[in-house]
């Protein structure tokens, strides 16, 4: 049997298939790199162990003190990453195989040589990064499923105005401030400004529910505006991420991206009117396991591909797919089945974002880091003030708690992390700017719950009338 296997290896090794101008050996075991394949797998598995431990420990601790678990996942990533323990490090963060604790462990226990560790570390990092990208696509698909488009249309002009102001003010102030005050180039400044536009609906809705204000007039406006913020934010993210790929700001290209992103999203929603019934029919005809969730992910990945094919972000396609399937009769069951898949992949994204963030660049003891710290303070101030002023956009409601509406829009949460993660992957952000965005996300998420409790105690909420 061994002779036959050896002969088969010798026969098929010379053959290869062309794929995107690369040559891929048919049988990997015949190549020197393939000898390290088990060690690459071991490195990926150990990385996932670290990621899941960091996400669960961080998430549980965060939940126990009344903060969203996603914030704990981010902080857990910071702890295990380049800022602290070096259990999960990546080449783009300036790390190499010698600084990776996992590579050192494999050298001690798995017979990995120092020379081979370089290639193993690179490949392992690429695999984990791909899994993280898949995680954010699944996250945006899940957010799309949870964003009820009909409710979004019913919240009225008040929520729309709050959302538009909440996007325009921090984006303009953040972008202009970074370019004028700090001399940051246009593309990274635009990316950082875009990260300020996000609002975390999950964090705000949880606090409002705990306070019993979810169904108040303020609560309805906050939640409606947060949902609209998500939609606008995804379009903004698609635009700035595409700008990052070209490295320059072309006005005609910006208009093209805005129009194409908006048309893509609107077209996907209109498609849903036709596709919904067909999707349900297909799902009901399938009898094997995954009859609902597998077709849903096929649709989501096709939409993600189409978005990428027209030079938008794949996550916009995934979000659009979620909005389309949100209108089907199978929505609740689909959400239930997508949830455990998201539980497996989404933490990889958040922990990886934290792990790649070097908070050491904000250490004020190092003179060269002080500018990054000042940028972080600037972004935090703009992030808070830019959302608080949204309450002023509400009109015709003399007794409404405008301050509560503005404060309710402050937390960035998981949406802000998506911006930071995409910006990091695109290479548009410097280490200092990326760390500053992460600090902004952390602080606004920490501040929002106690501030919301405080402002709602200061003034009574306006109840919702039946006619509203």
ROTORBA-153593 format. One record per residue (C-alpha): chain; x, y, z. Coordinates in nm, 2 decimals, padded with zeros to 4 digits. Layout:
pati:A | east:X | north:Y | up:Z $
...
// end
This chain:
pati:A | east:00.00 | north:00.00 | up:00.00 $
pati:A | east:00.29 | north:00.23 | up:00.08 $
pati:A | east:00.44 | north:00.17 | up:-00.27 $
pati:A | east:00.11 | north:00.26 | up:-00.44 $
pati:A | east:00.08 | north:00.58 | up:-00.23 $
pati:A | east:00.43 | north:00.68 | up:-00.32 $
pati:A | east:00.38 | north:00.62 | up:-00.69 $
pati:A | east:00.06 | north:00.82 | up:-00.68 $
pati:A | east:00.24 | north:01.11 | up:-00.52 $
pati:A | east:00.52 | north:01.10 | up:-00.78 $
pati:A | east:00.26 | north:01.09 | up:-01.06 $
pati:A | east:00.04 | north:01.39 | up:-00.97 $
pati:A | east:00.29 | north:01.62 | up:-00.80 $
pati:A | east:00.41 | north:01.79 | up:-01.12 $
pati:A | east:00.05 | north:01.89 | up:-01.22 $
pati:A | east:-00.10 | north:02.22 | up:-01.11 $
pati:A | east:-00.40 | north:02.44 | up:-01.18 $
pati:A | east:-00.38 | north:02.81 | up:-01.26 $
pati:A | east:-00.60 | north:03.03 | up:-01.04 $
pati:A | east:-00.59 | north:03.41 | up:-01.05 $
pati:A | east:-00.24 | north:03.40 | up:-01.20 $
pati:A | east:-00.11 | north:03.18 | up:-00.92 $
pati:A | east:00.00 | north:02.82 | up:-00.94 $
pati:A | east:-00.14 | north:02.58 | up:-00.68 $
pati:A | east:00.01 | north:02.24 | up:-00.64 $
pati:A | east:-00.24 | north:01.95 | up:-00.67 $
pati:A | east:-00.09 | north:01.76 | up:-00.38 $
pati:A | east:00.03 | north:01.98 | up:-00.10 $
pati:A | east:00.22 | north:01.70 | up:00.08 $
pati:A | east:00.49 | north:01.70 | up:-00.19 $
pati:A | east:00.59 | north:02.06 | up:-00.11 $
pati:A | east:00.82 | north:02.18 | up:00.16 $
pati:A | east:00.55 | north:02.42 | up:00.29 $
pati:A | east:00.31 | north:02.13 | up:00.33 $
pati:A | east:00.53 | north:01.97 | up:00.59 $
pati:A | east:00.43 | north:02.26 | up:00.81 $
pati:A | east:00.05 | north:02.23 | up:00.73 $
pati:A | east:-00.02 | north:02.04 | up:01.06 $
pati:A | east:00.16 | north:02.31 | up:01.25 $
pati:A | east:-00.03 | north:02.58 | up:01.07 $
pati:A | east:-00.35 | north:02.40 | up:01.17 $
pati:A | east:-00.23 | north:02.37 | up:01.53 $
pati:A | east:-00.15 | north:02.75 | up:01.53 $
pati:A | east:-00.50 | north:02.83 | up:01.40 $
pati:A | east:-00.66 | north:02.60 | up:01.66 $
pati:A | east:-00.46 | north:02.75 | up:01.94 $
pati:A | east:-00.55 | north:03.10 | up:01.82 $
pati:A | east:-00.92 | north:03.01 | up:01.82 $
pati:A | east:-00.88 | north:02.88 | up:02.18 $
pati:A | east:-00.73 | north:03.21 | up:02.28 $
pati:A | east:-01.00 | north:03.41 | up:02.09 $
pati:A | east:-01.29 | north:03.22 | up:02.24 $
pati:A | east:-01.15 | north:03.23 | up:02.60 $
pati:A | east:-01.09 | north:03.61 | up:02.56 $
pati:A | east:-01.43 | north:03.67 | up:02.42 $
pati:A | east:-01.62 | north:03.46 | up:02.69 $
pati:A | east:-01.42 | north:03.59 | up:02.99 $
pati:A | east:-01.43 | north:03.95 | up:02.87 $
pati:A | east:-01.80 | north:03.92 | up:02.77 $
pati:A | east:-01.90 | north:03.77 | up:03.10 $
pati:A | east:-01.71 | north:04.03 | up:03.30 $
pati:A | east:-01.86 | north:04.31 | up:03.09 $
pati:A | east:-02.21 | north:04.17 | up:03.13 $
pati:A | east:-02.17 | north:04.14 | up:03.50 $
pati:A | east:-02.11 | north:04.51 | up:03.54 $
pati:A | east:-02.40 | north:04.61 | up:03.31 $
pati:A | east:-02.21 | north:04.68 | up:02.99 $
pati:A | east:-02.25 | north:04.51 | up:02.65 $
pati:A | east:-02.06 | north:04.18 | up:02.61 $
pati:A | east:-01.91 | north:04.30 | up:02.28 $
pati:A | east:-01.71 | north:04.56 | up:02.47 $
pati:A | east:-01.57 | north:04.29 | up:02.69 $
pati:A | east:-01.47 | north:04.09 | up:02.37 $
pati:A | east:-01.29 | north:04.40 | up:02.25 $
pati:A | east:-01.10 | north:04.45 | up:02.57 $
pati:A | east:-01.03 | north:04.08 | up:02.59 $
pati:A | east:-00.87 | north:04.11 | up:02.25 $
pati:A | east:-00.66 | north:04.40 | up:02.37 $
pati:A | east:-00.54 | north:04.20 | up:02.66 $
pati:A | east:-00.43 | north:03.89 | up:02.46 $
pati:A | east:-00.30 | north:04.09 | up:02.17 $
pati:A | east:00.00 | north:04.31 | up:02.09 $
pati:A | east:-00.08 | north:04.56 | up:02.37 $
pati:A | east:-00.03 | north:04.30 | up:02.65 $
pati:A | east:00.01 | north:03.92 | up:02.64 $
pati:A | east:00.11 | north:03.86 | up:02.28 $
pati:A | east:-00.10 | north:03.55 | up:02.26 $
pati:A | east:-00.26 | north:03.67 | up:01.94 $
pati:A | east:-00.05 | north:03.89 | up:01.73 $
pati:A | east:-00.04 | north:03.98 | up:01.36 $
pati:A | east:00.23 | north:04.09 | up:01.11 $
pati:A | east:00.03 | north:04.41 | up:01.02 $
pati:A | east:00.07 | north:04.51 | up:01.39 $
pati:A | east:00.44 | north:04.50 | up:01.35 $
pati:A | east:00.48 | north:04.16 | up:01.52 $
pati:A | east:00.68 | north:03.87 | up:01.39 $
pati:A | east:00.70 | north:03.50 | up:01.48 $
pati:A | east:00.95 | north:03.56 | up:01.76 $
pati:A | east:00.70 | north:03.78 | up:01.95 $
pati:A | east:00.41 | north:03.53 | up:01.92 $
pati:A | east:00.36 | north:03.32 | up:02.23 $
pati:A | east:00.18 | north:03.06 | up:02.02 $
pati:A | east:00.47 | north:03.02 | up:01.78 $
pati:A | east:00.71 | north:02.99 | up:02.09 $
pati:A | east:00.48 | north:02.72 | up:02.23 $
pati:A | east:00.48 | north:02.53 | up:01.90 $
pati:A | east:00.86 | north:02.55 | up:01.89 $
pati:A | east:00.87 | north:02.40 | up:02.24 $
pati:A | east:00.61 | north:02.13 | up:02.20 $
pati:A | east:00.55 | north:02.07 | up:01.82 $
pati:A | east:00.90 | north:02.06 | up:01.68 $
pati:A | east:00.86 | north:02.38 | up:01.49 $
pati:A | east:01.20 | north:02.52 | up:01.37 $
pati:A | east:01.27 | north:02.89 | up:01.40 $
pati:A | east:01.31 | north:02.92 | up:01.02 $
pati:A | east:00.97 | north:02.75 | up:00.95 $
pati:A | east:00.81 | north:02.95 | up:01.22 $
pati:A | east:00.82 | north:03.26 | up:01.00 $
pati:A | east:00.60 | north:03.09 | up:00.73 $
pati:A | east:00.38 | north:02.92 | up:00.98 $
pati:A | east:00.31 | north:03.25 | up:01.16 $
pati:A | east:00.23 | north:03.43 | up:00.84 $
pati:A | east:-00.01 | north:03.16 | up:00.72 $
pati:A | east:-00.18 | north:03.12 | up:01.06 $
pati:A | east:-00.23 | north:03.50 | up:01.08 $
pati:A | east:-00.38 | north:03.51 | up:00.73 $
pati:A | east:-00.63 | north:03.23 | up:00.81 $
pati:A | east:-00.74 | north:03.40 | up:01.14 $
pati:A | east:-00.78 | north:03.73 | up:00.95 $
pati:A | east:-01.00 | north:03.56 | up:00.69 $
pati:A | east:-01.21 | north:03.41 | up:00.96 $
pati:A | east:-01.25 | north:03.75 | up:01.12 $
pati:A | east:-01.36 | north:03.90 | up:00.78 $
pati:A | east:-01.61 | north:03.62 | up:00.75 $
pati:A | east:-01.73 | north:03.71 | up:01.10 $
pati:A | east:-01.80 | north:04.07 | up:01.02 $
pati:A | east:-01.99 | north:03.96 | up:00.70 $
pati:A | east:-02.21 | north:03.73 | up:00.92 $
pati:A | east:-02.25 | north:04.01 | up:01.18 $
pati:A | east:-02.38 | north:04.26 | up:00.91 $
pati:A | east:-02.61 | north:03.99 | up:00.78 $
pati:A | east:-02.75 | north:03.94 | up:01.13 $
pati:A | east:-02.79 | north:04.31 | up:01.18 $
pati:A | east:-02.98 | north:04.33 | up:00.86 $
pati:A | east:-03.21 | north:04.05 | up:00.98 $
pati:A | east:-03.28 | north:04.24 | up:01.30 $
pati:A | east:-03.34 | north:04.57 | up:01.13 $
pati:A | east:-03.72 | north:04.58 | up:01.07 $
pati:A | east:-03.76 | north:04.79 | up:00.76 $
pati:A | east:-04.13 | north:04.85 | up:00.81 $
pati:A | east:-04.07 | north:04.98 | up:01.16 $
pati:A | east:-03.78 | north:05.19 | up:01.02 $
pati:A | east:-04.03 | north:05.36 | up:00.79 $
pati:A | east:-04.28 | north:05.42 | up:01.07 $
pati:A | east:-04.07 | north:05.61 | up:01.31 $
pati:A | east:-04.13 | north:05.94 | up:01.13 $
pati:A | east:-03.95 | north:06.25 | up:01.03 $
pati:A | east:-03.82 | north:06.32 | up:01.39 $
pati:A | east:-03.60 | north:06.01 | up:01.40 $
pati:A | east:-03.48 | north:06.08 | up:01.04 $
pati:A | east:-03.37 | north:06.43 | up:01.14 $
pati:A | east:-03.20 | north:06.31 | up:01.45 $
pati:A | east:-03.02 | north:06.04 | up:01.25 $
pati:A | east:-02.90 | north:06.28 | up:00.98 $
pati:A | east:-02.77 | north:06.53 | up:01.23 $
pati:A | east:-02.61 | north:06.25 | up:01.42 $
pati:A | east:-02.42 | north:06.14 | up:01.11 $
pati:A | east:-02.34 | north:06.48 | up:00.95 $
pati:A | east:-02.22 | north:06.67 | up:01.26 $
pati:A | east:-01.96 | north:06.43 | up:01.40 $
pati:A | east:-01.84 | north:06.33 | up:01.05 $
pati:A | east:-01.78 | north:06.69 | up:00.94 $
pati:A | east:-01.63 | north:06.80 | up:01.27 $
pati:A | east:-01.41 | north:06.49 | up:01.30 $
pati:A | east:-01.28 | north:06.49 | up:00.94 $
pati:A | east:-01.22 | north:06.87 | up:00.93 $
pati:A | east:-01.06 | north:06.87 | up:01.27 $
pati:A | east:-00.82 | north:06.59 | up:01.20 $
pati:A | east:-00.71 | north:06.75 | up:00.87 $
pati:A | east:-00.69 | north:07.11 | up:01.00 $
pati:A | east:-00.56 | north:07.06 | up:01.35 $
pati:A | east:-00.35 | north:06.75 | up:01.31 $
pati:A | east:-00.25 | north:06.76 | up:00.94 $
pati:A | east:-00.38 | north:06.41 | up:00.88 $
pati:A | east:-00.43 | north:06.32 | up:00.51 $
pati:A | east:-00.78 | north:06.32 | up:00.37 $
pati:A | east:-00.85 | north:05.95 | up:00.34 $
pati:A | east:-00.76 | north:05.85 | up:00.70 $
pati:A | east:-00.93 | north:06.16 | up:00.83 $
pati:A | east:-01.25 | north:06.07 | up:00.64 $
pati:A | east:-01.23 | north:05.72 | up:00.77 $
pati:A | east:-01.19 | north:05.83 | up:01.13 $
pati:A | east:-01.47 | north:06.09 | up:01.08 $
pati:A | east:-01.69 | north:05.81 | up:00.94 $
pati:A | east:-01.62 | north:05.60 | up:01.25 $
pati:A | east:-01.78 | north:05.88 | up:01.46 $
pati:A | east:-02.11 | north:05.85 | up:01.28 $
pati:A | east:-02.21 | north:05.51 | up:01.42 $
pati:A | east:-02.47 | north:05.45 | up:01.70 $
pati:A | east:-02.51 | north:05.12 | up:01.88 $
pati:A | east:-02.88 | north:05.03 | up:01.89 $
pati:A | east:-02.81 | north:04.72 | up:02.11 $
pati:A | east:-02.66 | north:04.92 | up:02.40 $
pati:A | east:-02.92 | north:05.20 | up:02.39 $
pati:A | east:-03.22 | north:04.97 | up:02.37 $
pati:A | east:-03.10 | north:04.76 | up:02.66 $
pati:A | east:-03.06 | north:05.06 | up:02.89 $
pati:A | east:-03.39 | north:05.21 | up:02.78 $
pati:A | east:-03.56 | north:04.88 | up:02.85 $
pati:A | east:-03.41 | north:04.86 | up:03.20 $
pati:A | east:-03.53 | north:05.22 | up:03.26 $
pati:A | east:-03.88 | north:05.14 | up:03.14 $
pati:A | east:-03.85 | north:05.41 | up:02.87 $
pati:A | east:-03.83 | north:05.20 | up:02.56 $
pati:A | east:-04.19 | north:05.29 | up:02.46 $
pati:A | east:-04.16 | north:05.66 | up:02.55 $
pati:A | east:-04.15 | north:05.92 | up:02.28 $
pati:A | east:-03.78 | north:05.97 | up:02.34 $
pati:A | east:-03.72 | north:05.60 | up:02.33 $
pati:A | east:-03.90 | north:05.56 | up:02.00 $
pati:A | east:-03.70 | north:05.85 | up:01.84 $
pati:A | east:-03.37 | north:05.72 | up:01.98 $
pati:A | east:-03.42 | north:05.36 | up:01.85 $
pati:A | east:-03.56 | north:05.48 | up:01.51 $
pati:A | east:-03.27 | north:05.72 | up:01.46 $
pati:A | east:-03.02 | north:05.45 | up:01.57 $
pati:A | east:-03.16 | north:05.21 | up:01.31 $
pati:A | east:-03.14 | north:05.48 | up:01.04 $
pati:A | east:-02.79 | north:05.56 | up:01.16 $
pati:A | east:-02.69 | north:05.20 | up:01.09 $
pati:A | east:-02.82 | north:05.21 | up:00.74 $
pati:A | east:-02.65 | north:05.54 | up:00.66 $
pati:A | east:-02.34 | north:05.42 | up:00.84 $
pati:A | east:-02.31 | north:05.11 | up:00.63 $
pati:A | east:-02.33 | north:05.33 | up:00.31 $
pati:A | east:-02.07 | north:05.57 | up:00.45 $
pati:A | east:-01.85 | north:05.27 | up:00.54 $
pati:A | east:-01.88 | north:05.13 | up:00.19 $
pati:A | east:-01.78 | north:05.47 | up:00.05 $
pati:A | east:-01.48 | north:05.54 | up:00.27 $
pati:A | east:-01.35 | north:05.18 | up:00.25 $
pati:A | east:-01.36 | north:05.21 | up:-00.13 $
pati:A | east:-01.18 | north:05.55 | up:-00.11 $
pati:A | east:-00.91 | north:05.38 | up:00.11 $
pati:A | east:-00.84 | north:05.13 | up:-00.17 $
pati:A | east:-00.76 | north:05.41 | up:-00.42 $
pati:A | east:-00.57 | north:05.62 | up:-00.16 $
pati:A | east:-00.71 | north:05.95 | up:-00.28 $
pati:A | east:-01.03 | north:06.15 | up:-00.28 $
pati:A | east:-01.19 | north:06.18 | up:-00.62 $
pati:A | east:-01.51 | north:06.38 | up:-00.61 $
pati:A | east:-01.66 | north:06.20 | up:-00.91 $
pati:A | east:-01.57 | north:05.87 | up:-00.75 $
pati:A | east:-01.73 | north:05.97 | up:-00.42 $
pati:A | east:-02.05 | north:06.05 | up:-00.60 $
pati:A | east:-02.04 | north:05.73 | up:-00.79 $
pati:A | east:-01.99 | north:05.53 | up:-00.46 $
pati:A | east:-02.27 | north:05.71 | up:-00.28 $
pati:A | east:-02.51 | north:05.66 | up:-00.57 $
pati:A | east:-02.41 | north:05.30 | up:-00.63 $
pati:A | east:-02.43 | north:05.21 | up:-00.26 $
pati:A | east:-02.77 | north:05.37 | up:-00.22 $
pati:A | east:-02.90 | north:05.21 | up:-00.54 $
pati:A | east:-02.76 | north:04.88 | up:-00.44 $
pati:A | east:-02.94 | north:04.89 | up:-00.10 $
pati:A | east:-03.27 | north:05.02 | up:-00.24 $
pati:A | east:-03.25 | north:04.77 | up:-00.52 $
pati:A | east:-03.19 | north:04.49 | up:-00.27 $
pati:A | east:-03.50 | north:04.60 | up:-00.07 $
pati:A | east:-03.71 | north:04.61 | up:-00.38 $
pati:A | east:-03.58 | north:04.27 | up:-00.48 $
pati:A | east:-03.71 | north:04.14 | up:-00.15 $
pati:A | east:-04.06 | north:04.20 | up:-00.26 $
pati:A | east:-04.01 | north:03.95 | up:-00.54 $
pati:A | east:-03.76 | north:03.72 | up:-00.38 $
pati:A | east:-03.92 | north:03.66 | up:-00.04 $
pati:A | east:-04.19 | north:03.42 | up:-00.16 $
pati:A | east:-03.94 | north:03.23 | up:-00.38 $
pati:A | east:-03.70 | north:03.19 | up:-00.09 $
pati:A | east:-03.97 | north:03.05 | up:00.14 $
pati:A | east:-04.08 | north:02.80 | up:-00.13 $
pati:A | east:-03.73 | north:02.68 | up:-00.19 $
pati:A | east:-03.67 | north:02.64 | up:00.19 $
pati:A | east:-03.99 | north:02.44 | up:00.23 $
pati:A | east:-03.90 | north:02.20 | up:-00.06 $
pati:A | east:-03.56 | north:02.12 | up:00.10 $
pati:A | east:-03.58 | north:01.83 | up:00.35 $
pati:A | east:-03.22 | north:01.79 | up:00.47 $
pati:A | east:-03.05 | north:01.97 | up:00.76 $
pati:A | east:-02.99 | north:02.34 | up:00.70 $
pati:A | east:-03.28 | north:02.37 | up:00.46 $
pati:A | east:-03.34 | north:02.73 | up:00.58 $
pati:A | east:-03.00 | north:02.86 | up:00.69 $
pati:A | east:-02.79 | north:02.73 | up:00.40 $
pati:A | east:-03.00 | north:02.90 | up:00.13 $
pati:A | east:-03.00 | north:03.21 | up:00.34 $
pati:A | east:-02.62 | north:03.22 | up:00.36 $
pati:A | east:-02.59 | north:03.14 | up:-00.01 $
pati:A | east:-02.80 | north:03.44 | up:-00.08 $
pati:A | east:-02.60 | north:03.66 | up:00.17 $
pati:A | east:-02.26 | north:03.55 | up:00.02 $
pati:A | east:-02.38 | north:03.62 | up:-00.34 $
pati:A | east:-02.50 | north:03.96 | up:-00.24 $
pati:A | east:-02.17 | north:04.02 | up:-00.06 $
pati:A | east:-01.99 | north:03.92 | up:-00.38 $
pati:A | east:-02.20 | north:04.15 | up:-00.59 $
pati:A | east:-02.13 | north:04.44 | up:-00.36 $
pati:A | east:-01.76 | north:04.37 | up:-00.38 $
pati:A | east:-01.78 | north:04.33 | up:-00.76 $
pati:A | east:-01.91 | north:04.69 | up:-00.81 $
pati:A | east:-01.63 | north:04.82 | up:-00.58 $
pati:A | east:-01.84 | north:04.85 | up:-00.26 $
pati:A | east:-01.77 | north:04.66 | up:00.06 $
pati:A | east:-01.89 | north:04.30 | up:00.09 $
pati:A | east:-02.05 | north:04.38 | up:00.42 $
pati:A | east:-02.30 | north:04.61 | up:00.25 $
pati:A | east:-02.42 | north:04.32 | up:00.04 $
pati:A | east:-02.45 | north:04.10 | up:00.35 $
pati:A | east:-02.65 | north:04.38 | up:00.53 $
pati:A | east:-02.88 | north:04.42 | up:00.22 $
pati:A | east:-02.93 | north:04.04 | up:00.22 $
pati:A | east:-03.04 | north:04.06 | up:00.58 $
pati:A | east:-03.29 | north:04.34 | up:00.51 $
pati:A | east:-03.43 | north:04.14 | up:00.22 $
pati:A | east:-03.48 | north:03.82 | up:00.43 $
pati:A | east:-03.62 | north:04.02 | up:00.72 $
pati:A | east:-03.94 | north:04.06 | up:00.52 $
pati:A | east:-03.99 | north:03.68 | up:00.48 $
pati:A | east:-04.23 | north:03.47 | up:00.68 $
pati:A | east:-03.93 | north:03.27 | up:00.80 $
pati:A | east:-03.75 | north:03.56 | up:00.96 $
pati:A | east:-03.78 | north:03.45 | up:01.33 $
pati:A | east:-03.67 | north:03.10 | up:01.26 $
pati:A | east:-03.39 | north:03.22 | up:01.04 $
pati:A | east:-03.27 | north:03.46 | up:01.32 $
pati:A | east:-03.27 | north:03.17 | up:01.56 $
pati:A | east:-03.06 | north:02.95 | up:01.33 $
pati:A | east:-02.82 | north:03.23 | up:01.23 $
pati:A | east:-02.75 | north:03.31 | up:01.60 $
pati:A | east:-02.53 | north:03.01 | up:01.69 $
pati:A | east:-02.33 | north:03.06 | up:01.36 $
pati:A | east:-02.28 | north:03.42 | up:01.45 $
pati:A | east:-02.17 | north:03.32 | up:01.80 $
pati:A | east:-01.89 | north:03.12 | up:01.65 $
pati:A | east:-01.76 | north:03.37 | up:01.40 $
pati:A | east:-01.84 | north:03.72 | up:01.52 $
pati:A | east:-01.62 | north:03.70 | up:01.84 $
pati:A | east:-01.33 | north:03.63 | up:01.61 $
pati:A | east:-01.38 | north:03.97 | up:01.45 $
pati:A | east:-01.41 | north:04.17 | up:01.77 $
pati:A | east:-01.12 | north:03.99 | up:01.95 $
pati:A | east:-00.90 | north:04.03 | up:01.64 $
pati:A | east:-00.98 | north:04.40 | up:01.62 $
pati:A | east:-00.87 | north:04.44 | up:01.99 $
pati:A | east:-00.57 | north:04.22 | up:01.94 $
pati:A | east:-00.44 | north:04.42 | up:01.65 $
pati:A | east:-00.48 | north:04.75 | up:01.84 $
pati:A | east:-00.15 | north:04.87 | up:02.00 $
pati:A | east:-00.27 | north:05.09 | up:02.29 $
pati:A | east:00.10 | north:05.15 | up:02.36 $
pati:A | east:00.10 | north:05.42 | up:02.09 $
pati:A | east:-00.12 | north:05.63 | up:02.33 $
pati:A | east:00.13 | north:05.61 | up:02.62 $
pati:A | east:00.19 | north:05.97 | up:02.72 $
pati:A | east:00.53 | north:05.89 | up:02.87 $
pati:A | east:00.67 | north:05.85 | up:02.52 $
pati:A | east:00.69 | north:06.20 | up:02.36 $
pati:A | east:00.62 | north:06.07 | up:02.01 $
pati:A | east:00.29 | north:05.92 | up:02.13 $
pati:A | east:00.14 | north:06.23 | up:02.27 $
pati:A | east:-00.01 | north:06.34 | up:01.94 $
pati:A | east:-00.20 | north:06.01 | up:01.92 $
pati:A | east:-00.33 | north:06.07 | up:02.27 $
pati:A | east:-00.44 | north:06.42 | up:02.18 $
pati:A | east:-00.62 | north:06.28 | up:01.87 $
pati:A | east:-00.80 | north:06.02 | up:02.09 $
pati:A | east:-00.92 | north:06.30 | up:02.33 $
pati:A | east:-01.03 | north:06.51 | up:02.03 $
pati:A | east:-01.23 | north:06.21 | up:01.88 $
pati:A | east:-01.39 | north:06.14 | up:02.22 $
pati:A | east:-01.50 | north:06.50 | up:02.26 $
pati:A | east:-01.64 | north:06.52 | up:01.90 $
pati:A | east:-01.81 | north:06.18 | up:01.94 $
pati:A | east:-02.00 | north:06.29 | up:02.25 $
pati:A | east:-02.08 | north:06.65 | up:02.15 $
pati:A | east:-02.17 | north:06.55 | up:01.79 $
pati:A | east:-02.44 | north:06.31 | up:01.92 $
pati:A | east:-02.57 | north:06.52 | up:02.21 $
pati:A | east:-02.66 | north:06.80 | up:01.97 $
pati:A | east:-02.89 | north:06.57 | up:01.78 $
pati:A | east:-03.16 | north:06.63 | up:02.04 $
pati:A | east:-03.19 | north:06.99 | up:01.90 $
pati:A | east:-03.31 | north:06.85 | up:01.57 $
pati:A | east:-03.64 | north:06.74 | up:01.73 $
pati:A | east:-03.92 | north:07.00 | up:01.67 $
pati:A | east:-04.28 | north:07.04 | up:01.76 $
pati:A | east:-04.23 | north:06.86 | up:02.09 $
pati:A | east:-04.19 | north:07.12 | up:02.36 $
pati:A | east:-04.20 | north:06.88 | up:02.66 $
pati:A | east:-03.96 | north:06.62 | up:02.51 $
pati:A | east:-03.63 | north:06.54 | up:02.68 $
pati:A | east:-03.39 | north:06.65 | up:02.41 $
pati:A | east:-03.08 | north:06.58 | up:02.62 $
pati:A | east:-03.19 | north:06.22 | up:02.67 $
pati:A | east:-03.23 | north:06.18 | up:02.30 $
pati:A | east:-02.88 | north:06.32 | up:02.24 $
pati:A | east:-02.72 | north:06.10 | up:02.51 $
pati:A | east:-02.90 | north:05.80 | up:02.38 $
pati:A | east:-02.72 | north:05.84 | up:02.05 $
pati:A | east:-02.37 | north:05.84 | up:02.21 $
pati:A | east:-02.26 | north:05.48 | up:02.23 $
pati:A | east:-02.07 | north:05.34 | up:01.93 $
pati:A | east:-02.04 | north:04.98 | up:02.04 $
pati:A | east:-02.01 | north:04.70 | up:01.78 $
pati:A | east:-02.09 | north:04.94 | up:01.49 $
pati:A | east:-01.79 | north:05.16 | up:01.57 $
pati:A | east:-01.57 | north:04.85 | up:01.59 $
pati:A | east:-01.67 | north:04.75 | up:01.24 $
pati:A | east:-01.54 | north:05.08 | up:01.12 $
pati:A | east:-01.21 | north:05.04 | up:01.31 $
pati:A | east:-01.17 | north:04.68 | up:01.18 $
pati:A | east:-01.24 | north:04.76 | up:00.82 $
pati:A | east:-01.01 | north:05.07 | up:00.84 $
pati:A | east:-00.73 | north:04.85 | up:00.99 $
pati:A | east:-00.77 | north:04.58 | up:00.73 $
pati:A | east:-00.76 | north:04.84 | up:00.45 $
pati:A | east:-00.44 | north:05.00 | up:00.58 $
pati:A | east:-00.61 | north:05.34 | up:00.58 $
pati:A | east:-00.54 | north:05.41 | up:00.94 $
pati:A | east:-00.22 | north:05.47 | up:01.12 $
pati:A | east:-00.16 | north:05.29 | up:01.45 $
pati:A | east:-00.22 | north:05.61 | up:01.65 $
pati:A | east:-00.55 | north:05.69 | up:01.47 $
pati:A | east:-00.67 | north:05.33 | up:01.49 $
pati:A | east:-00.60 | north:05.32 | up:01.87 $
pati:A | east:-00.77 | north:05.66 | up:01.91 $
pati:A | east:-01.08 | north:05.52 | up:01.74 $
pati:A | east:-01.08 | north:05.21 | up:01.97 $
pati:A | east:-01.05 | north:05.44 | up:02.28 $
pati:A | east:-01.34 | north:05.65 | up:02.15 $
pati:A | east:-01.55 | north:05.34 | up:02.11 $
pati:A | east:-01.46 | north:05.21 | up:02.45 $
pati:A | east:-01.52 | north:05.54 | up:02.64 $
pati:A | east:-01.85 | north:05.63 | up:02.46 $
pati:A | east:-01.98 | north:05.28 | up:02.53 $
pati:A | east:-01.88 | north:05.30 | up:02.90 $
pati:A | east:-02.03 | north:05.65 | up:02.94 $
pati:A | east:-02.37 | north:05.60 | up:02.77 $
pati:A | east:-02.55 | north:05.37 | up:03.03 $
pati:A | east:-02.49 | north:05.59 | up:03.34 $
pati:A | east:-02.55 | north:05.91 | up:03.15 $
pati:A | east:-02.88 | north:05.78 | up:03.01 $
pati:A | east:-02.99 | north:05.69 | up:03.36 $
pati:A | east:-02.89 | north:06.03 | up:03.49 $
pati:A | east:-03.07 | north:06.24 | up:03.22 $
pati:A | east:-03.39 | north:06.04 | up:03.24 $
pati:A | east:-03.40 | north:06.10 | up:03.61 $
pati:A | east:-03.36 | north:06.48 | up:03.55 $
pati:A | east:-03.68 | north:06.51 | up:03.35 $
pati:A | east:-03.99 | north:06.30 | up:03.29 $
pati:A | east:-04.02 | north:06.12 | up:02.96 $
pati:A | east:-04.30 | north:06.21 | up:02.72 $
pati:A | east:-04.54 | north:05.92 | up:02.67 $
pati:A | east:-04.63 | north:05.80 | up:02.33 $
pati:A | east:-04.99 | north:05.89 | up:02.22 $
pati:A | east:-05.21 | north:05.65 | up:02.04 $
pati:A | east:-05.21 | north:05.86 | up:01.73 $
pati:A | east:-04.83 | north:05.84 | up:01.71 $
// end
